[in-house]
Amino acid sequence: MKLLSVNLGRARPAPYTDPAVGVTGIDKRPVEGPVRVAAPGAKGVAGSGLAGDTVCDLRHHGGDDQAVYAMAREDLDDWERELGRPLPNGGFGENLTTGGVEVSGALIGERWRIGSSVLLEVTSGRIPCRTFQGHVGEQGWVRRFTLKGAPGAYLRVIEAGEIRAGDPVEVVERPDHDVTVALQFRATTTERELLPRLLAAGSALHPEAARAARTYLEKYGS
């Protein structure tokens, strides 16, 4: 298991972004050399956990619980075959493109050691949005991506440090529950009856997903 690329984005104007923002950092490109990774701060005021990476819409992106976004190269390859065109590393706006890592199948709360110093913790899957659809340029993309059920993973930074392409990725901790990123994604999007199951992930679960699960329980019970 290894890190194939570290991908950073700069703010660029795009017609498919929210008019209130007008720019997006979703077009991320692989970079050479080390990149500093650290917890950025609270969502709404803080952006990416990677130095040099731009998050433009702080209402929905960035912050400690979405500090890093990872996508498996294997999933990008699968989409290449389906779309009939190449998808470069970073093509889905991911910060980390991995090889040999079970990303959407990772457990919420699973911890990854990348390189010698950085420790990350899985929190949730990525919810597709209008900006993502415009970036990919595929009609009905939000629905297609959702039905695929392989969203990639958001991670929070537990231990800061530097990473670079080629670093090994090691799963150093796997919690004792069955709540995967893919399950959390399905529960949040298409199968909301699964929401109560997410609470088994405890405090590692993204706070927004935890709130949704508790709200569902209060309204419908288990």
Summary of the structure (lengths in Angstrom):
residues: 222
radius of gyration: 16.4
end to end distance: 37.7
largest distance: 50.5
contacts: 745
relative contact order: 0.19
helix: 29%
strand: 27%
